[in-house]
Amino acid sequence: MNEPDHHQKEEFKARLEAARQKQEKTSWDGRLEVERAGAAGRAWRLSVEMVAAFIVCGTFGWFLDKWLDTKPIFLLVFVVLGMIVGVYNVYKVAKAMNPEDFEQ
């Protein structure tokens, strides 16, 4: 098996670093280029965070009620939990999108 020479290794490292920088530039974990994401896109992202947590927790509560034959108890508990988790997720995403607004 051929061993890559030093030049090939350096070229690979440079391409890997360029790909990492490109990924960091477009990721959602606080390093998002806010200029590229319009207001509608940001609002859509926040609403999806809220609704997804609500639906996932509500569905889990519904299945748990169905499985344990306890009609509305777990559904109500997990719907409230989903609302709380949704608000927390929206806070985290909003903080990542605009960290200067959350500085103290």
Backbone bond lengths (Angstrom), bond angles and torsions (degrees), N, CA, C in turn:
res aa  C-N    CA-C-N  psi(-1)  N-CA   C-N-CA  omega(-1)  CA-C   N-CA-C  phi
1 M - - - 1.440 - - 1.521 109.42 -
2 N 1.298 117.13 135.26 1.461 121.43 -178.42 1.515 110.79 -78.70
3 E 1.304 116.03 134.53 1.453 122.27 173.91 1.526 108.41 -87.51
4 P 1.336 117.98 132.66 1.467 118.86 177.90 1.528 110.06 -67.18
5 D 1.319 114.95 143.14 1.460 117.92 179.93 1.536 110.17 -79.40
6 H 1.311 115.25 173.95 1.462 122.09 -175.64 1.529 111.57 -59.64
7 H 1.313 117.02 -39.59 1.475 121.04 -179.18 1.524 111.06 -63.28
8 Q 1.315 117.65 -41.51 1.463 120.97 179.32 1.529 111.22 -65.74
9 K 1.331 115.95 -38.80 1.465 119.42 178.53 1.525 110.83 -64.81
10 E 1.302 117.91 -43.75 1.460 121.61 179.70 1.527 110.98 -64.96
11 E 1.329 116.74 -39.83 1.462 120.53 178.08 1.535 110.70 -64.22
12 F 1.325 116.65 -41.06 1.464 121.14 178.06 1.529 110.77 -63.79
13 K 1.343 116.88 -44.26 1.461 120.49 178.77 1.523 111.25 -60.82
14 A 1.322 117.45 -39.26 1.467 120.98 179.83 1.526 110.74 -66.77
15 R 1.331 117.13 -42.89 1.465 119.82 178.46 1.525 111.03 -66.37
16 L 1.334 117.46 -38.00 1.453 121.57 178.67 1.528 110.58 -64.68
17 E 1.307 117.87 -42.70 1.462 121.50 178.95 1.526 111.09 -65.31
18 A 1.327 117.19 -38.98 1.469 120.39 177.64 1.527 110.34 -64.43
19 A 1.325 117.51 -40.26 1.467 120.62 178.45 1.523 111.12 -66.69
20 R 1.328 117.47 -39.10 1.466 120.79 177.57 1.524 111.15 -63.06
21 Q 1.311 116.40 -43.94 1.468 119.83 179.33 1.518 111.15 -64.00
22 K 1.325 117.37 -39.23 1.457 120.59 177.57 1.525 110.65 -64.36
23 Q 1.333 117.34 -41.20 1.466 121.49 179.26 1.526 110.43 -64.84
24 E 1.311 118.38 -44.17 1.459 121.78 178.80 1.518 111.51 -62.00
25 K 1.316 116.52 -34.61 1.452 121.38 -178.16 1.524 111.88 -67.63
26 T 1.323 117.53 -29.58 1.456 120.95 -174.84 1.516 113.39 -110.84
27 S 1.328 119.03 10.09 1.462 119.77 -178.11 1.529 110.61 -85.58
28 W 1.333 116.62 164.63 1.465 123.14 -176.02 1.519 112.65 -96.91
29 D 1.293 120.09 5.38 1.454 120.14 -171.98 1.531 112.77 -92.12
30 G 1.275 117.02 39.33 1.456 119.84 176.04 1.507 113.48 101.92
31 R 1.305 117.23 -12.51 1.456 120.11 -179.52 1.519 110.99 -107.38
32 L 1.315 117.02 17.60 1.457 122.23 -179.06 1.516 109.58 -66.95
33 E 1.299 115.69 138.26 1.460 119.41 173.11 1.514 107.45 -73.50
34 V 1.316 116.56 102.48 1.456 121.34 -174.73 1.524 110.49 -64.83
35 E 1.321 117.93 -27.56 1.454 120.16 -179.48 1.521 111.57 -62.31
36 R 1.320 117.06 -34.58 1.456 120.62 -176.76 1.519 112.16 -79.47
37 A 1.296 117.72 -25.66 1.465 120.72 -179.65 1.523 108.21 -91.04
38 G 1.308 116.96 115.95 1.454 121.00 -179.19 1.516 111.39 -73.81
39 A 1.302 115.40 171.04 1.464 120.95 -178.97 1.521 110.92 -62.78
40 A 1.314 117.31 -38.00 1.470 119.76 179.20 1.519 110.95 -66.05
41 G 1.302 117.23 -39.45 1.465 120.77 178.39 1.510 111.82 -65.23
42 R 1.315 116.88 -41.36 1.460 120.22 178.21 1.523 111.40 -66.34
43 A 1.332 116.74 -41.66 1.463 120.17 178.54 1.529 110.47 -64.70
44 W 1.323 116.48 -40.18 1.468 120.56 177.70 1.525 110.17 -61.34
45 R 1.326 117.09 -44.64 1.466 121.07 -179.62 1.531 110.67 -60.50
46 L 1.321 117.26 -44.79 1.460 120.87 -178.91 1.527 111.65 -65.97
47 S 1.326 117.05 -39.93 1.469 118.84 179.49 1.520 111.56 -69.14
48 V 1.317 117.60 -35.88 1.465 120.61 176.96 1.525 110.60 -65.39
49 E 1.324 117.34 -39.07 1.465 120.19 177.05 1.528 110.91 -58.99
50 M 1.323 116.04 -44.63 1.463 120.74 -177.83 1.525 111.19 -66.90
51 V 1.319 116.72 -49.93 1.460 121.01 -176.10 1.527 111.33 -67.19
52 A 1.313 118.23 -38.35 1.460 120.93 -178.81 1.526 111.23 -63.08
53 A 1.313 117.18 -44.96 1.470 119.81 178.95 1.522 110.71 -63.65
54 F 1.314 116.56 -40.53 1.460 121.73 179.46 1.533 110.60 -62.97
55 I 1.317 117.19 -46.42 1.465 121.00 -178.14 1.521 111.75 -68.95
56 V 1.320 117.37 -43.88 1.464 119.96 -178.50 1.527 110.51 -63.20
57 C 1.304 117.37 -48.10 1.466 119.85 -179.57 1.526 111.35 -66.87
58 G 1.329 117.56 -40.49 1.456 120.43 178.39 1.519 112.12 -63.25
59 T 1.315 116.68 -41.66 1.460 120.90 178.01 1.517 111.11 -64.97
60 F 1.312 116.84 -41.21 1.459 120.52 178.10 1.534 110.31 -62.12
61 G 1.317 117.39 -43.14 1.462 121.17 177.97 1.516 112.13 -64.46
62 W 1.332 116.67 -39.07 1.461 120.74 178.70 1.524 111.11 -63.72
63 F 1.348 116.65 -45.98 1.467 120.19 178.55 1.529 111.11 -64.39
64 L 1.305 116.70 -38.49 1.465 120.00 178.73 1.532 110.82 -65.03
65 D 1.332 117.14 -41.28 1.466 120.71 175.48 1.525 111.70 -62.37
66 K 1.315 115.18 -42.41 1.466 119.34 -179.69 1.527 110.66 -65.23
67 W 1.319 116.83 -41.09 1.464 121.66 -177.58 1.528 111.27 -69.91
68 L 1.328 117.38 -41.59 1.465 121.44 -177.56 1.532 112.86 -92.34
69 D 1.318 117.32 -3.55 1.460 123.71 -179.16 1.533 111.91 56.95
70 T 1.314 114.81 45.40 1.470 122.39 174.71 1.523 105.76 -120.44
71 K 1.299 116.46 95.04 1.465 120.68 -164.71 1.530 116.43 -48.97
72 P 1.287 125.19 -81.11 1.466 116.41 -169.75 1.529 114.84 -99.23
73 I 1.315 118.67 -0.05 1.467 120.31 -170.29 1.532 112.14 -61.60
74 F 1.329 117.21 -60.12 1.460 119.93 -176.01 1.523 111.66 -68.86
75 L 1.312 117.90 -32.17 1.459 120.72 176.41 1.525 110.06 -59.68
76 L 1.314 117.25 -48.05 1.464 120.42 -179.93 1.528 111.62 -65.05
77 V 1.313 116.15 -43.26 1.469 119.83 -179.69 1.523 110.69 -61.76
78 F 1.331 116.65 -46.40 1.453 119.06 -176.59 1.528 113.18 -76.28
79 V 1.324 118.48 -25.02 1.466 119.95 173.28 1.529 109.52 -66.35
80 V 1.324 116.50 -44.40 1.469 119.55 176.83 1.528 110.09 -63.45
81 L 1.325 116.64 -42.41 1.463 120.41 177.43 1.532 110.46 -61.71
82 G 1.333 116.76 -39.46 1.464 120.37 178.00 1.509 112.29 -63.20
83 M 1.326 116.60 -37.71 1.468 119.61 176.76 1.527 110.80 -63.79
84 I 1.311 115.89 -43.36 1.466 120.01 -180.00 1.528 110.58 -64.33
85 V 1.317 116.37 -46.15 1.469 120.58 179.35 1.527 110.20 -63.81
86 G 1.322 117.57 -38.87 1.460 120.88 178.36 1.517 112.43 -61.72
87 V 1.309 116.36 -45.21 1.469 120.07 178.33 1.525 110.48 -63.70
88 Y 1.320 117.12 -41.24 1.462 120.61 178.46 1.538 110.81 -63.69
89 N 1.336 117.45 -42.54 1.466 120.34 178.14 1.522 111.53 -63.38
90 V 1.322 116.87 -41.03 1.465 120.25 178.05 1.528 109.84 -62.69
91 Y 1.313 117.30 -41.39 1.467 120.92 177.95 1.533 110.37 -60.46
92 K 1.339 116.83 -47.02 1.466 120.23 -179.06 1.521 111.75 -62.21
93 V 1.332 117.26 -44.52 1.459 120.32 -178.53 1.526 110.59 -68.24
94 A 1.320 116.88 -41.20 1.469 119.89 178.30 1.525 110.78 -63.58
95 K 1.310 116.28 -38.47 1.466 120.40 177.83 1.522 110.71 -65.47
96 A 1.332 117.23 -38.05 1.457 120.74 178.78 1.522 111.20 -70.41
97 M 1.323 117.49 -33.93 1.455 120.80 -179.52 1.527 112.06 -73.95
98 N 1.322 116.97 -35.63 1.467 121.32 -176.68 1.525 109.81 -133.82
99 P 1.314 118.39 72.57 1.473 119.33 -176.11 1.523 112.95 -64.99
100 E 1.330 118.27 -26.38 1.471 119.48 -179.72 1.518 112.05 -69.82
101 D 1.317 117.99 -23.49 1.470 120.33 178.10 1.518 112.73 -75.49
102 F 1.344 117.41 -16.70 1.448 121.67 -176.49 1.533 113.01 -107.81
103 E 1.331 116.38 6.30 1.451 119.40 177.95 1.512 109.99 -72.27
104 Q 1.329 114.78 146.35 1.464 118.66 -178.38 1.502 110.86 -112.06
